[in-house]
Amino acid sequence: MARQIPRGHLPFPMPERSHALVQEWRDLTFMHWEVEPEALMPHIPKGLEIDLFQGKAYVGTIPFVMKNVRPRMLPSLPGVSTFPEFNIRTYVTKNGKPGVLFITLDAQSRITCWHAPRSYGLPYRYAKCKLNASNEKYSWKSRRTSDGVELEGECEIHGESRVAEENSLEHFLFERYSLYTEHRGKLHMAYTLHAPWVFKDGTAKIIKNTLTESYGLGIDVMNPQHVHASEGVYVQTWPIEEVDS
């Protein structure tokens, strides 16, 4: 039986039909930068609006572990359902529903990197990735096999666990329950359900970041302005559906 997730915190209702996938997002480092909206525009599909917080746009680079990814009612598969993923994302909105837009999702999963672009339009790329986690520190390293772009560094974790306060920057960055993607030339979205994020502050020490640099966003990729860490959440997701213009 699927785990029950509270819904009182959601900004909009989830679909009445059953979700399609369950998964866990674990041991996450959230690194964020303010970015000029003009630098993001080449990556934004037609029909989406860049979401702003107090007039500012943001981009995030997030290394973490995708754990126990599986279809609803089916077991996870050893060697297939759990893998590291390093994504770059920004924040968009459409029809009053704020969501996430992925610029890239680099992952050490050949199945995901083959299936997700074809079925969801998500820009997965295969990379050799490694992530080690303890209570005090997450360390991570990735190298995309096609062009060699890399992310390497660590996040030192400190402070007390907390959830985001309403109208805070953290609430803007974390509390998002949909993703947008362009699939077969049309704009789609998918709903994502999980409990509110619990996180701590972090300090990032980046050794290499040609991954973020390669997208030409005009930011200092070695020095994120906002760093947080989270043990993660259990997630239910729905299939993508076409978005009305």
Stockholm file with secondary structure:
# STOCKHOLM 1.0

chainA/1-245         MARQIPRGHLPFPMPERSHALVQEWRDLTFMHWEVEPEALMPHIPKGLEIDLFQGKAYVGTIPFVMKNVRPRMLPSLPGVSTFPEFNIRTYVTKNGKPGVLFITLDAQSRITCWHAPRSYGLPYRYAKCKLNASNEKYSWKSRRTSDGVELEGECEIHGESRVAEENSLEHFLFERYSLYTEHRGKLHMAYTLHAPWVFKDGTAKIIKNTLTESYGLGIDVMNPQHVHASEGVYVQTWPIEEVDS
#=GR chainA/1-245 SS CCCCCCCTTCSSCCCSSCCSEEEEEEEEEEEEEEECHHHHGGGSCTTCEECCBTTBEEEEEEEEEEEEEEETTSCCCTTTSCEEEEEEEEEEEETTEEEEEEEEEEESCHHHHHHHHHHHCCCEEEEEEEEEECSSEEEEEEEETTTCCEEEEEEEEEEEEECCCTTSHHHHHHCCCEEEEEETTEEEEEEEECCCCCEEEEEEEEEEEHHHHTTCCCSCTTSCSEEEEEEEEEEEECCCEECCC
#=GC SS_cons         CCCCCCCTTCSSCCCSSCCSEEEEEEEEEEEEEEECHHHHGGGSCTTCEECCBTTBEEEEEEEEEEEEEEETTSCCCTTTSCEEEEEEEEEEEETTEEEEEEEEEEESCHHHHHHHHHHHCCCEEEEEEEEEECSSEEEEEEEETTTCCEEEEEEEEEEEEECCCTTSHHHHHHCCCEEEEEETTEEEEEEEECCCCCEEEEEEEEEEEHHHHTTCCCSCTTSCSEEEEEEEEEEEECCCEECCC
//
